[in-house]
């Protein structure tokens, strides 16, 4: 069976099912392979904070770990 035929057969089966578990499983498989989901199940706030940190590093605005420890030593 060629790939197009397989896709059609899968689409038919998906359209015919009323089983929410199957639909959720298919969605989960697509999420796993979705490049937009590289962050997994992390909360959006965490993803945005990490992306902002990466932008700051790329712009040369990072500080060393030692400098950060010195600055915040009263809380450590």
CHARMM internal coordinates of N, CA and C (Angstrom, degrees):
IC EDIT
DIST 1 N 1 CA 1.4470
DIST 1 CA 1 C 1.5365
ANGL 1 N 1 CA 1 C 108.63
DIST 1 C 2 N 1.3252
ANGL 1 CA 1 C 2 N 117.48
DIHE 1 N 1 CA 1 C 2 N 131.55
DIST 2 N 2 CA 1.4623
ANGL 1 C 2 N 2 CA 120.07
DIHE 1 CA 1 C 2 N 2 CA -179.38
DIST 2 CA 2 C 1.5322
ANGL 2 N 2 CA 2 C 110.36
DIHE 1 C 2 N 2 CA 2 C -80.95
DIST 2 C 3 N 1.3253
ANGL 2 CA 2 C 3 N 116.35
DIHE 2 N 2 CA 2 C 3 N 168.30
DIST 3 N 3 CA 1.4638
ANGL 2 C 3 N 3 CA 122.45
DIHE 2 CA 2 C 3 N 3 CA -173.79
DIST 3 CA 3 C 1.5287
ANGL 3 N 3 CA 3 C 112.16
DIHE 2 C 3 N 3 CA 3 C -61.62
DIST 3 C 4 N 1.3329
ANGL 3 CA 3 C 4 N 118.21
DIHE 3 N 3 CA 3 C 4 N -39.68
DIST 4 N 4 CA 1.4625
ANGL 3 C 4 N 4 CA 120.91
DIHE 3 CA 3 C 4 N 4 CA -179.58
DIST 4 CA 4 C 1.5294
ANGL 4 N 4 CA 4 C 111.29
DIHE 3 C 4 N 4 CA 4 C -64.38
DIST 4 C 5 N 1.3162
ANGL 4 CA 4 C 5 N 116.33
DIHE 4 N 4 CA 4 C 5 N -41.15
DIST 5 N 5 CA 1.4604
ANGL 4 C 5 N 5 CA 120.82
DIHE 4 CA 4 C 5 N 5 CA 178.63
DIST 5 CA 5 C 1.5262
ANGL 5 N 5 CA 5 C 110.09
DIHE 4 C 5 N 5 CA 5 C -64.49
DIST 5 C 6 N 1.3291
ANGL 5 CA 5 C 6 N 116.64
DIHE 5 N 5 CA 5 C 6 N -42.32
DIST 6 N 6 CA 1.4661
ANGL 5 C 6 N 6 CA 120.91
DIHE 5 CA 5 C 6 N 6 CA 178.56
DIST 6 CA 6 C 1.5248
ANGL 6 N 6 CA 6 C 111.03
DIHE 5 C 6 N 6 CA 6 C -62.11
DIST 6 C 7 N 1.3269
ANGL 6 CA 6 C 7 N 116.84
DIHE 6 N 6 CA 6 C 7 N -42.43
DIST 7 N 7 CA 1.4642
ANGL 6 C 7 N 7 CA 120.66
DIHE 6 CA 6 C 7 N 7 CA 179.15
DIST 7 CA 7 C 1.5203
ANGL 7 N 7 CA 7 C 111.09
DIHE 6 C 7 N 7 CA 7 C -62.92
DIST 7 C 8 N 1.3184
ANGL 7 CA 7 C 8 N 116.40
DIHE 7 N 7 CA 7 C 8 N -41.67
DIST 8 N 8 CA 1.4647
ANGL 7 C 8 N 8 CA 120.62
DIHE 7 CA 7 C 8 N 8 CA 179.15
DIST 8 CA 8 C 1.5278
ANGL 8 N 8 CA 8 C 110.34
DIHE 7 C 8 N 8 CA 8 C -63.97
DIST 8 C 9 N 1.3242
ANGL 8 CA 8 C 9 N 116.46
DIHE 8 N 8 CA 8 C 9 N -44.74
DIST 9 N 9 CA 1.4661
ANGL 8 C 9 N 9 CA 120.86
DIHE 8 CA 8 C 9 N 9 CA 179.13
DIST 9 CA 9 C 1.5270
ANGL 9 N 9 CA 9 C 111.06
DIHE 8 C 9 N 9 CA 9 C -61.28
DIST 9 C 10 N 1.3267
ANGL 9 CA 9 C 10 N 116.54
DIHE 9 N 9 CA 9 C 10 N -43.21
DIST 10 N 10 CA 1.4673
ANGL 9 C 10 N 10 CA 119.74
DIHE 9 CA 9 C 10 N 10 CA 178.27
DIST 10 CA 10 C 1.5243
ANGL 10 N 10 CA 10 C 111.33
DIHE 9 C 10 N 10 CA 10 C -64.80
DIST 10 C 11 N 1.3205
ANGL 10 CA 10 C 11 N 116.71
DIHE 10 N 10 CA 10 C 11 N -41.80
DIST 11 N 11 CA 1.4619
ANGL 10 C 11 N 11 CA 120.85
DIHE 10 CA 10 C 11 N 11 CA 179.00
DIST 11 CA 11 C 1.5327
ANGL 11 N 11 CA 11 C 110.40
DIHE 10 C 11 N 11 CA 11 C -61.85
DIST 11 C 12 N 1.3262
ANGL 11 CA 11 C 12 N 116.90
DIHE 11 N 11 CA 11 C 12 N -42.52
DIST 12 N 12 CA 1.4640
ANGL 11 C 12 N 12 CA 120.67
DIHE 11 CA 11 C 12 N 12 CA 178.08
DIST 12 CA 12 C 1.5259
ANGL 12 N 12 CA 12 C 110.83
DIHE 11 C 12 N 12 CA 12 C -60.34
DIST 12 C 13 N 1.3295
ANGL 12 CA 12 C 13 N 115.58
DIHE 12 N 12 CA 12 C 13 N -46.44
DIST 13 N 13 CA 1.4651
ANGL 12 C 13 N 13 CA 119.38
DIHE 12 CA 12 C 13 N 13 CA -179.00
DIST 13 CA 13 C 1.5253
ANGL 13 N 13 CA 13 C 111.09
DIHE 12 C 13 N 13 CA 13 C -63.73
DIST 13 C 14 N 1.3143
ANGL 13 CA 13 C 14 N 116.52
DIHE 13 N 13 CA 13 C 14 N -39.19
DIST 14 N 14 CA 1.4601
ANGL 13 C 14 N 14 CA 120.35
DIHE 13 CA 13 C 14 N 14 CA 179.23
DIST 14 CA 14 C 1.5318
ANGL 14 N 14 CA 14 C 110.64
DIHE 13 C 14 N 14 CA 14 C -65.96
DIST 14 C 15 N 1.3230
ANGL 14 CA 14 C 15 N 116.62
DIHE 14 N 14 CA 14 C 15 N -42.58
DIST 15 N 15 CA 1.4596
ANGL 14 C 15 N 15 CA 120.20
DIHE 14 CA 14 C 15 N 15 CA 178.57
DIST 15 CA 15 C 1.5267
ANGL 15 N 15 CA 15 C 112.29
DIHE 14 C 15 N 15 CA 15 C -65.79
DIST 15 C 16 N 1.3140
ANGL 15 CA 15 C 16 N 117.05
DIHE 15 N 15 CA 15 C 16 N -31.28
DIST 16 N 16 CA 1.4623
ANGL 15 C 16 N 16 CA 121.44
DIHE 15 CA 15 C 16 N 16 CA -177.59
DIST 16 CA 16 C 1.5343
ANGL 16 N 16 CA 16 C 113.20
DIHE 15 C 16 N 16 CA 16 C -80.82
DIST 16 C 17 N 1.3073
ANGL 16 CA 16 C 17 N 117.84
DIHE 16 N 16 CA 16 C 17 N -20.47
DIST 17 N 17 CA 1.4646
ANGL 16 C 17 N 17 CA 119.56
DIHE 16 CA 16 C 17 N 17 CA -174.37
DIST 17 CA 17 C 1.5200
ANGL 17 N 17 CA 17 C 112.03
DIHE 16 C 17 N 17 CA 17 C -80.83
DIST 17 C 18 N 1.3059
ANGL 17 CA 17 C 18 N 114.87
DIHE 17 N 17 CA 17 C 18 N 147.66
DIST 18 N 18 CA 1.4624
ANGL 17 C 18 N 18 CA 122.59
DIHE 17 CA 17 C 18 N 18 CA 172.15
DIST 18 CA 18 C 1.5270
ANGL 18 N 18 CA 18 C 109.49
DIHE 17 C 18 N 18 CA 18 C -115.31
DIST 18 C 19 N 1.3214
ANGL 18 CA 18 C 19 N 115.74
DIHE 18 N 18 CA 18 C 19 N 5.07
DIST 19 N 19 CA 1.4662
ANGL 18 C 19 N 19 CA 121.48
DIHE 18 CA 18 C 19 N 19 CA -177.09
DIST 19 CA 19 C 1.5303
ANGL 19 N 19 CA 19 C 109.95
DIHE 18 C 19 N 19 CA 19 C -82.20
DIST 19 C 20 N 1.3258
ANGL 19 CA 19 C 20 N 115.84
DIHE 19 N 19 CA 19 C 20 N 108.79
DIST 20 N 20 CA 1.4645
ANGL 19 C 20 N 20 CA 121.60
DIHE 19 CA 19 C 20 N 20 CA -179.03
DIST 20 CA 20 C 1.5258
ANGL 20 N 20 CA 20 C 111.50
DIHE 19 C 20 N 20 CA 20 C -60.50
DIST 20 C 21 N 1.3163
ANGL 20 CA 20 C 21 N 117.67
DIHE 20 N 20 CA 20 C 21 N -32.69
DIST 21 N 21 CA 1.4722
ANGL 20 C 21 N 21 CA 121.00
DIHE 20 CA 20 C 21 N 21 CA 179.20
DIST 21 CA 21 C 1.5277
ANGL 21 N 21 CA 21 C 111.83
DIHE 20 C 21 N 21 CA 21 C -62.23
DIST 21 C 22 N 1.3186
ANGL 21 CA 21 C 22 N 116.02
DIHE 21 N 21 CA 21 C 22 N -39.48
DIST 22 N 22 CA 1.4671
ANGL 21 C 22 N 22 CA 120.21
DIHE 21 CA 21 C 22 N 22 CA 178.65
DIST 22 CA 22 C 1.5223
ANGL 22 N 22 CA 22 C 109.82
DIHE 21 C 22 N 22 CA 22 C -67.58
DIST 22 C 23 N 1.3139
ANGL 22 CA 22 C 23 N 116.61
DIHE 22 N 22 CA 22 C 23 N -44.16
DIST 23 N 23 CA 1.4599
ANGL 22 C 23 N 23 CA 120.29
DIHE 22 CA 22 C 23 N 23 CA 179.26
DIST 23 CA 23 C 1.5300
ANGL 23 N 23 CA 23 C 110.50
DIHE 22 C 23 N 23 CA 23 C -62.04
DIST 23 C 24 N 1.3376
ANGL 23 CA 23 C 24 N 116.84
DIHE 23 N 23 CA 23 C 24 N -43.28
DIST 24 N 24 CA 1.4678
ANGL 23 C 24 N 24 CA 120.43
DIHE 23 CA 23 C 24 N 24 CA 178.10
DIST 24 CA 24 C 1.5292
ANGL 24 N 24 CA 24 C 111.40
DIHE 23 C 24 N 24 CA 24 C -63.48
DIST 24 C 25 N 1.3383
ANGL 24 CA 24 C 25 N 115.89
DIHE 24 N 24 CA 24 C 25 N -37.78
DIST 25 N 25 CA 1.4602
ANGL 24 C 25 N 25 CA 119.67
DIHE 24 CA 24 C 25 N 25 CA 179.41
DIST 25 CA 25 C 1.5249
ANGL 25 N 25 CA 25 C 111.47
DIHE 24 C 25 N 25 CA 25 C -65.89
DIST 25 C 26 N 1.3171
ANGL 25 CA 25 C 26 N 116.52
DIHE 25 N 25 CA 25 C 26 N -41.55
DIST 26 N 26 CA 1.4684
ANGL 25 C 26 N 26 CA 120.63
DIHE 25 CA 25 C 26 N 26 CA 178.26
DIST 26 CA 26 C 1.5251
ANGL 26 N 26 CA 26 C 109.62
DIHE 25 C 26 N 26 CA 26 C -64.22
DIST 26 C 27 N 1.3356
ANGL 26 CA 26 C 27 N 116.91
DIHE 26 N 26 CA 26 C 27 N -44.19
DIST 27 N 27 CA 1.4563
ANGL 26 C 27 N 27 CA 120.49
DIHE 26 CA 26 C 27 N 27 CA 177.83
DIST 27 CA 27 C 1.5308
ANGL 27 N 27 CA 27 C 110.99
DIHE 26 C 27 N 27 CA 27 C -59.73
DIST 27 C 28 N 1.3094
ANGL 27 CA 27 C 28 N 115.87
DIHE 27 N 27 CA 27 C 28 N -40.29
DIST 28 N 28 CA 1.4589
ANGL 27 C 28 N 28 CA 120.90
DIHE 27 CA 27 C 28 N 28 CA 179.47
DIST 28 CA 28 C 1.5210
ANGL 28 N 28 CA 28 C 111.68
DIHE 27 C 28 N 28 CA 28 C -63.18
DIST 28 C 29 N 1.3191
ANGL 28 CA 28 C 29 N 116.41
DIHE 28 N 28 CA 28 C 29 N -41.11
DIST 29 N 29 CA 1.4628
ANGL 28 C 29 N 29 CA 120.49
DIHE 28 CA 28 C 29 N 29 CA 177.99
DIST 29 CA 29 C 1.5222
ANGL 29 N 29 CA 29 C 110.27
DIHE 28 C 29 N 29 CA 29 C -62.20
DIST 29 C 30 N 1.3290
ANGL 29 CA 29 C 30 N 117.12
DIHE 29 N 29 CA 29 C 30 N -45.01
DIST 30 N 30 CA 1.4591
ANGL 29 C 30 N 30 CA 119.96
DIHE 29 CA 29 C 30 N 30 CA 179.09
DIST 30 CA 30 C 1.5231
ANGL 30 N 30 CA 30 C 111.05
DIHE 29 C 30 N 30 CA 30 C -64.23
DIST 30 C 31 N 1.3255
ANGL 30 CA 30 C 31 N 117.13
DIHE 30 N 30 CA 30 C 31 N -39.52
DIST 31 N 31 CA 1.4701
ANGL 30 C 31 N 31 CA 120.56
DIHE 30 CA 30 C 31 N 31 CA 177.98
DIST 31 CA 31 C 1.5228
ANGL 31 N 31 CA 31 C 110.95
DIHE 30 C 31 N 31 CA 31 C -60.24
DIST 31 C 32 N 1.3210
ANGL 31 CA 31 C 32 N 115.70
DIHE 31 N 31 CA 31 C 32 N -39.61
DIST 32 N 32 CA 1.4583
ANGL 31 C 32 N 32 CA 120.54
DIHE 31 CA 31 C 32 N 32 CA -178.78
DIST 32 CA 32 C 1.5248
ANGL 32 N 32 CA 32 C 111.13
DIHE 31 C 32 N 32 CA 32 C -61.64
DIST 32 C 33 N 1.3177
ANGL 32 CA 32 C 33 N 116.71
DIHE 32 N 32 CA 32 C 33 N -37.09
DIST 33 N 33 CA 1.4582
ANGL 32 C 33 N 33 CA 121.16
DIHE 32 CA 32 C 33 N 33 CA -176.85
DIST 33 CA 33 C 1.5226
ANGL 33 N 33 CA 33 C 113.38
DIHE 32 C 33 N 33 CA 33 C -96.97
DIST 33 C 34 N 1.3232
ANGL 33 CA 33 C 34 N 116.86
DIHE 33 N 33 CA 33 C 34 N -2.15
DIST 34 N 34 CA 1.4638
ANGL 33 C 34 N 34 CA 121.80
DIHE 33 CA 33 C 34 N 34 CA -178.77
DIST 34 CA 34 C 1.5244
ANGL 34 N 34 CA 34 C 109.76
DIHE 33 C 34 N 34 CA 34 C -77.17
DIST 34 C 35 N 1.3303
ANGL 34 CA 34 C 35 N 116.82
DIHE 34 N 34 CA 34 C 35 N 119.76
DIST 35 N 35 CA 1.4652
ANGL 34 C 35 N 35 CA 120.06
DIHE 34 CA 34 C 35 N 35 CA -178.07
DIST 35 CA 35 C 1.5170
ANGL 35 N 35 CA 35 C 111.82
DIHE 34 C 35 N 35 CA 35 C -64.99
DIST 35 C 36 N 1.3324
ANGL 35 CA 35 C 36 N 117.37
DIHE 35 N 35 CA 35 C 36 N -23.18
DIST 36 N 36 CA 1.4574
ANGL 35 C 36 N 36 CA 120.17
DIHE 35 CA 35 C 36 N 36 CA 177.38
DIST 36 CA 36 C 1.5197
ANGL 36 N 36 CA 36 C 111.44
DIHE 35 C 36 N 36 CA 36 C -72.02
DIST 36 C 37 N 1.2955
ANGL 36 CA 36 C 37 N 116.85
DIHE 36 N 36 CA 36 C 37 N -11.66
DIST 37 N 37 CA 1.4594
ANGL 36 C 37 N 37 CA 120.66
DIHE 36 CA 36 C 37 N 37 CA -177.97
DIST 37 CA 37 C 1.5196
ANGL 37 N 37 CA 37 C 111.31
DIHE 36 C 37 N 37 CA 37 C -104.99
DIST 37 C 38 N 1.2962
ANGL 37 CA 37 C 38 N 116.35
DIHE 37 N 37 CA 37 C 38 N 31.38
DIST 38 N 38 CA 1.4612
ANGL 37 C 38 N 38 CA 120.28
DIHE 37 CA 37 C 38 N 38 CA -179.17
DIST 38 CA 38 C 1.5213
ANGL 38 N 38 CA 38 C 111.96
DIHE 37 C 38 N 38 CA 38 C -62.12
DIST 38 C 39 N 1.3081
ANGL 38 CA 38 C 39 N 117.31
DIHE 38 N 38 CA 38 C 39 N -19.87
DIST 39 N 39 CA 1.4582
ANGL 38 C 39 N 39 CA 121.96
DIHE 38 CA 38 C 39 N 39 CA -177.30
DIST 39 CA 39 C 1.5201
ANGL 39 N 39 CA 39 C 112.20
DIHE 38 C 39 N 39 CA 39 C -89.04
DIST 39 C 40 N 1.3293
ANGL 39 CA 39 C 40 N 117.69
DIHE 39 N 39 CA 39 C 40 N 0.03
DIST 40 N 40 CA 1.4623
ANGL 39 C 40 N 40 CA 119.99
DIHE 39 CA 39 C 40 N 40 CA 179.22
DIST 40 CA 40 C 1.5126
ANGL 40 N 40 CA 40 C 111.71
DIHE 39 C 40 N 40 CA 40 C 65.05
DIST 40 C 41 N 1.3164
ANGL 40 CA 40 C 41 N 115.97
DIHE 40 N 40 CA 40 C 41 N -136.25
DIST 41 N 41 CA 1.4649
ANGL 40 C 41 N 41 CA 121.09
DIHE 40 CA 40 C 41 N 41 CA -176.27
DIST 41 CA 41 C 1.5236
ANGL 41 N 41 CA 41 C 112.16
DIHE 40 C 41 N 41 CA 41 C -100.32
DIST 41 C 42 N 1.3359
ANGL 41 CA 41 C 42 N 117.59
DIHE 41 N 41 CA 41 C 42 N 20.55
DIST 42 N 42 CA 1.4561
ANGL 41 C 42 N 42 CA 119.07
DIHE 41 CA 41 C 42 N 42 CA 178.88
DIST 42 CA 42 C 1.5213
ANGL 42 N 42 CA 42 C 110.17
DIHE 41 C 42 N 42 CA 42 C -64.05
DIST 42 C 43 N 1.3313
ANGL 42 CA 42 C 43 N 116.49
DIHE 42 N 42 CA 42 C 43 N 144.08
DIST 43 N 43 CA 1.4683
ANGL 42 C 43 N 43 CA 119.05
DIHE 42 CA 42 C 43 N 43 CA 177.04
DIST 43 CA 43 C 1.5280
ANGL 43 N 43 CA 43 C 110.71
DIHE 42 C 43 N 43 CA 43 C -61.50
DIST 43 C 44 N 1.3221
ANGL 43 CA 43 C 44 N 115.89
DIHE 43 N 43 CA 43 C 44 N 149.25
DIST 44 N 44 CA 1.4630
ANGL 43 C 44 N 44 CA 120.92
DIHE 43 CA 43 C 44 N 44 CA -177.59
DIST 44 CA 44 C 1.5267
ANGL 44 N 44 CA 44 C 111.82
DIHE 43 C 44 N 44 CA 44 C -56.77
DIST 44 C 45 N 1.3226
ANGL 44 CA 44 C 45 N 117.57
DIHE 44 N 44 CA 44 C 45 N -37.90
DIST 45 N 45 CA 1.4672
ANGL 44 C 45 N 45 CA 121.74
DIHE 44 CA 44 C 45 N 45 CA 179.73
DIST 45 CA 45 C 1.5300
ANGL 45 N 45 CA 45 C 110.71
DIHE 44 C 45 N 45 CA 45 C -59.99
DIST 45 C 46 N 1.3123
ANGL 45 CA 45 C 46 N 117.33
DIHE 45 N 45 CA 45 C 46 N -41.80
DIST 46 N 46 CA 1.4660
ANGL 45 C 46 N 46 CA 121.38
DIHE 45 CA 45 C 46 N 46 CA 179.58
DIST 46 CA 46 C 1.5258
ANGL 46 N 46 CA 46 C 109.82
DIHE 45 C 46 N 46 CA 46 C -65.34
DIST 46 C 47 N 1.3161
ANGL 46 CA 46 C 47 N 116.91
DIHE 46 N 46 CA 46 C 47 N -45.41
DIST 47 N 47 CA 1.4646
ANGL 46 C 47 N 47 CA 121.55
DIHE 46 CA 46 C 47 N 47 CA 179.60
DIST 47 CA 47 C 1.5305
ANGL 47 N 47 CA 47 C 110.04
DIHE 46 C 47 N 47 CA 47 C -59.72
DIST 47 C 48 N 1.3308
ANGL 47 CA 47 C 48 N 116.82
DIHE 47 N 47 CA 47 C 48 N -46.67
DIST 48 N 48 CA 1.4650
ANGL 47 C 48 N 48 CA 120.46
DIHE 47 CA 47 C 48 N 48 CA -179.71
DIST 48 CA 48 C 1.5301
ANGL 48 N 48 CA 48 C 111.68
DIHE 47 C 48 N 48 CA 48 C -63.09
DIST 48 C 49 N 1.3362
ANGL 48 CA 48 C 49 N 116.84
DIHE 48 N 48 CA 48 C 49 N -39.49
DIST 49 N 49 CA 1.4728
ANGL 48 C 49 N 49 CA 120.16
DIHE 48 CA 48 C 49 N 49 CA 178.77
DIST 49 CA 49 C 1.5286
ANGL 49 N 49 CA 49 C 111.30
DIHE 48 C 49 N 49 CA 49 C -64.98
DIST 49 C 50 N 1.3163
ANGL 49 CA 49 C 50 N 116.77
DIHE 49 N 49 CA 49 C 50 N -42.61
DIST 50 N 50 CA 1.4696
ANGL 49 C 50 N 50 CA 120.14
DIHE 49 CA 49 C 50 N 50 CA 179.04
DIST 50 CA 50 C 1.5277
ANGL 50 N 50 CA 50 C 110.12
DIHE 49 C 50 N 50 CA 50 C -65.62
DIST 50 C 51 N 1.3320
ANGL 50 CA 50 C 51 N 116.91
DIHE 50 N 50 CA 50 C 51 N -42.71
DIST 51 N 51 CA 1.4644
ANGL 50 C 51 N 51 CA 119.78
DIHE 50 CA 50 C 51 N 51 CA 178.78
DIST 51 CA 51 C 1.5298
ANGL 51 N 51 CA 51 C 111.12
DIHE 50 C 51 N 51 CA 51 C -62.41
DIST 51 C 52 N 1.3267
ANGL 51 CA 51 C 52 N 117.22
DIHE 51 N 51 CA 51 C 52 N -39.05
DIST 52 N 52 CA 1.4657
ANGL 51 C 52 N 52 CA 120.83
DIHE 51 CA 51 C 52 N 52 CA 177.11
DIST 52 CA 52 C 1.5263
ANGL 52 N 52 CA 52 C 110.35
DIHE 51 C 52 N 52 CA 52 C -64.92
DIST 52 C 53 N 1.3171
ANGL 52 CA 52 C 53 N 117.16
DIHE 52 N 52 CA 52 C 53 N -40.34
DIST 53 N 53 CA 1.4667
ANGL 52 C 53 N 53 CA 121.02
DIHE 52 CA 52 C 53 N 53 CA 177.48
DIST 53 CA 53 C 1.5224
ANGL 53 N 53 CA 53 C 111.19
DIHE 52 C 53 N 53 CA 53 C -61.93
DIST 53 C 54 N 1.3039
ANGL 53 CA 53 C 54 N 116.77
DIHE 53 N 53 CA 53 C 54 N -41.15
DIST 54 N 54 CA 1.4715
ANGL 53 C 54 N 54 CA 121.16
DIHE 53 CA 53 C 54 N 54 CA 178.34
DIST 54 CA 54 C 1.5313
ANGL 54 N 54 CA 54 C 109.99
DIHE 53 C 54 N 54 CA 54 C -63.85
DIST 54 C 55 N 1.3445
ANGL 54 CA 54 C 55 N 116.79
DIHE 54 N 54 CA 54 C 55 N -41.78
DIST 55 N 55 CA 1.4673
ANGL 54 C 55 N 55 CA 119.72
DIHE 54 CA 54 C 55 N 55 CA 177.23
DIST 55 CA 55 C 1.5241
ANGL 55 N 55 CA 55 C 111.18
DIHE 54 C 55 N 55 CA 55 C -61.02
DIST 55 C 56 N 1.3264
ANGL 55 CA 55 C 56 N 116.35
DIHE 55 N 55 CA 55 C 56 N -40.74
DIST 56 N 56 CA 1.4642
ANGL 55 C 56 N 56 CA 120.53
DIHE 55 CA 55 C 56 N 56 CA 179.51
DIST 56 CA 56 C 1.5369
ANGL 56 N 56 CA 56 C 110.90
DIHE 55 C 56 N 56 CA 56 C -65.34
DIST 56 C 57 N 1.3172
ANGL 56 CA 56 C 57 N 116.49
DIHE 56 N 56 CA 56 C 57 N -41.56
DIST 57 N 57 CA 1.4739
ANGL 56 C 57 N 57 CA 119.95
DIHE 56 CA 56 C 57 N 57 CA 178.19
DIST 57 CA 57 C 1.5216
ANGL 57 N 57 CA 57 C 109.78
DIHE 56 C 57 N 57 CA 57 C -63.79
DIST 57 C 58 N 1.3268
ANGL 57 CA 57 C 58 N 116.67
DIHE 57 N 57 CA 57 C 58 N -44.88
DIST 58 N 58 CA 1.4652
ANGL 57 C 58 N 58 CA 120.54
DIHE 57 CA 57 C 58 N 58 CA 179.40
DIST 58 CA 58 C 1.5253
ANGL 58 N 58 CA 58 C 111.58
DIHE 57 C 58 N 58 CA 58 C -60.99
DIST 58 C 59 N 1.3427
ANGL 58 CA 58 C 59 N 116.80
DIHE 58 N 58 CA 58 C 59 N -30.38
DIST 59 N 59 CA 1.4627
ANGL 58 C 59 N 59 CA 121.29
DIHE 58 CA 58 C 59 N 59 CA -179.88
DIST 59 CA 59 C 1.5287
ANGL 59 N 59 CA 59 C 111.97
DIHE 58 C 59 N 59 CA 59 C -86.18
DIST 59 C 60 N 1.3466
ANGL 59 CA 59 C 60 N 116.20
DIHE 59 N 59 CA 59 C 60 N 1.42
DIST 60 N 60 CA 1.4655
ANGL 59 C 60 N 60 CA 119.89
DIHE 59 CA 59 C 60 N 60 CA 179.14
DIST 60 CA 60 C 1.5165
ANGL 60 N 60 CA 60 C 113.79
DIHE 59 C 60 N 60 CA 60 C 77.90
DIST 60 C 61 N 1.3153
ANGL 60 CA 60 C 61 N 117.24
DIHE 60 N 60 CA 60 C 61 N 22.58
DIST 61 N 61 CA 1.4593
ANGL 60 C 61 N 61 CA 121.25
DIHE 60 CA 60 C 61 N 61 CA -176.78
DIST 61 CA 61 C 1.5278
ANGL 61 N 61 CA 61 C 113.17
DIHE 60 C 61 N 61 CA 61 C -99.05
DIST 61 C 62 N 1.3184
ANGL 61 CA 61 C 62 N 117.52
DIHE 61 N 61 CA 61 C 62 N 10.45
DIST 62 N 62 CA 1.4619
ANGL 61 C 62 N 62 CA 119.95
DIHE 61 CA 61 C 62 N 62 CA -177.77
DIST 62 CA 62 C 1.5252
ANGL 62 N 62 CA 62 C 110.37
DIHE 61 C 62 N 62 CA 62 C -76.66
DIST 62 C 63 N 1.3475
ANGL 62 CA 62 C 63 N 114.55
DIHE 62 N 62 CA 62 C 63 N 160.60
DIST 63 N 63 CA 1.4604
ANGL 62 C 63 N 63 CA 120.21
DIHE 62 CA 62 C 63 N 63 CA 172.47
DIST 63 CA 63 C 1.5193
ANGL 63 N 63 CA 63 C 107.67
DIHE 62 C 63 N 63 CA 63 C -123.44
DIST 63 C 64 N 1.3042
ANGL 63 CA 63 C 64 N 115.78
DIHE 63 N 63 CA 63 C 64 N 156.69
DIST 64 N 64 CA 1.4652
ANGL 63 C 64 N 64 CA 119.51
DIHE 63 CA 63 C 64 N 64 CA -178.00
DIST 64 CA 64 C 1.5259
ANGL 64 N 64 CA 64 C 110.58
DIHE 63 C 64 N 64 CA 64 C -71.51
DIST 64 C 65 N 1.3075
ANGL 64 CA 64 C 65 N 115.35
DIHE 64 N 64 CA 64 C 65 N 159.97
DIST 65 N 65 CA 1.4595
ANGL 64 C 65 N 65 CA 121.33
DIHE 64 CA 64 C 65 N 65 CA 177.52
DIST 65 CA 65 C 1.5272
ANGL 65 N 65 CA 65 C 109.82
DIHE 64 C 65 N 65 CA 65 C -61.00
DIST 65 C 66 N 1.3386
ANGL 65 CA 65 C 66 N 116.63
DIHE 65 N 65 CA 65 C 66 N -42.59
DIST 66 N 66 CA 1.4663
ANGL 65 C 66 N 66 CA 120.40
DIHE 65 CA 65 C 66 N 66 CA 179.71
DIST 66 CA 66 C 1.5258
ANGL 66 N 66 CA 66 C 111.42
DIHE 65 C 66 N 66 CA 66 C -60.83
DIST 66 C 67 N 1.3259
ANGL 66 CA 66 C 67 N 117.27
DIHE 66 N 66 CA 66 C 67 N -42.24
DIST 67 N 67 CA 1.4671
ANGL 66 C 67 N 67 CA 121.78
DIHE 66 CA 66 C 67 N 67 CA 178.97
DIST 67 CA 67 C 1.5288
ANGL 67 N 67 CA 67 C 110.18
DIHE 66 C 67 N 67 CA 67 C -64.27
DIST 67 C 68 N 1.3160
ANGL 67 CA 67 C 68 N 117.04
DIHE 67 N 67 CA 67 C 68 N -42.30
DIST 68 N 68 CA 1.4591
ANGL 67 C 68 N 68 CA 120.67
DIHE 67 CA 67 C 68 N 68 CA 178.58
DIST 68 CA 68 C 1.5240
ANGL 68 N 68 CA 68 C 110.64
DIHE 67 C 68 N 68 CA 68 C -63.19
DIST 68 C 69 N 1.3209
ANGL 68 CA 68 C 69 N 117.40
DIHE 68 N 68 CA 68 C 69 N -43.14
DIST 69 N 69 CA 1.4763
ANGL 68 C 69 N 69 CA 121.00
DIHE 68 CA 68 C 69 N 69 CA 178.28
DIST 69 CA 69 C 1.5221
ANGL 69 N 69 CA 69 C 110.90
DIHE 68 C 69 N 69 CA 69 C -62.03
DIST 69 C 70 N 1.3069
ANGL 69 CA 69 C 70 N 116.96
DIHE 69 N 69 CA 69 C 70 N -41.06
DIST 70 N 70 CA 1.4682
ANGL 69 C 70 N 70 CA 120.62
DIHE 69 CA 69 C 70 N 70 CA 179.10
DIST 70 CA 70 C 1.5313
ANGL 70 N 70 CA 70 C 110.39
DIHE 69 C 70 N 70 CA 70 C -64.23
DIST 70 C 71 N 1.3218
ANGL 70 CA 70 C 71 N 115.88
DIHE 70 N 70 CA 70 C 71 N -44.21
DIST 71 N 71 CA 1.4656
ANGL 70 C 71 N 71 CA 120.80
DIHE 70 CA 70 C 71 N 71 CA -178.25
DIST 71 CA 71 C 1.5361
ANGL 71 N 71 CA 71 C 111.57
DIHE 70 C 71 N 71 CA 71 C -63.97
DIST 71 C 72 N 1.3251
ANGL 71 CA 71 C 72 N 116.25
DIHE 71 N 71 CA 71 C 72 N -38.67
DIST 72 N 72 CA 1.4458
ANGL 71 C 72 N 72 CA 120.65
DIHE 71 CA 71 C 72 N 72 CA -173.78
DIST 72 CA 72 C 1.5301
ANGL 72 N 72 CA 72 C 113.64
DIHE 71 C 72 N 72 CA 72 C -109.52
DIST 72 C 73 N 1.3224
ANGL 72 CA 72 C 73 N 117.16
DIHE 72 N 72 CA 72 C 73 N 21.40
DIST 73 N 73 CA 1.4746
ANGL 72 C 73 N 73 CA 120.12
DIHE 72 CA 72 C 73 N 73 CA -174.36
DIST 73 CA 73 C 1.5113
ANGL 73 N 73 CA 73 C 112.98
DIHE 72 C 73 N 73 CA 73 C -62.13
DIST 73 C 74 N 1.3269
ANGL 73 CA 73 C 74 N 118.14
DIHE 73 N 73 CA 73 C 74 N -28.06
DIST 74 N 74 CA 1.4628
ANGL 73 C 74 N 74 CA 119.75
DIHE 73 CA 73 C 74 N 74 CA -179.97
DIST 74 CA 74 C 1.5188
ANGL 74 N 74 CA 74 C 112.01
DIHE 73 C 74 N 74 CA 74 C -65.93
DIST 74 C 75 N 1.3389
ANGL 74 CA 74 C 75 N 118.53
DIHE 74 N 74 CA 74 C 75 N -20.29
DIST 75 N 75 CA 1.4632
ANGL 74 C 75 N 75 CA 121.54
DIHE 74 CA 74 C 75 N 75 CA 179.05
DIST 75 CA 75 C 1.5346
ANGL 75 N 75 CA 75 C 112.62
DIHE 74 C 75 N 75 CA 75 C -99.30
DIST 75 C 76 N 1.3162
ANGL 75 CA 75 C 76 N 116.80
DIHE 75 N 75 CA 75 C 76 N -5.87
DIST 76 N 76 CA 1.4712
ANGL 75 C 76 N 76 CA 119.53
DIHE 75 CA 75 C 76 N 76 CA -177.79
DIST 76 CA 76 C 1.5171
ANGL 76 N 76 CA 76 C 111.38
DIHE 75 C 76 N 76 CA 76 C -87.58
END
COOR INIT
IC SEED 1 N 1 CA 1 C
IC BUILD
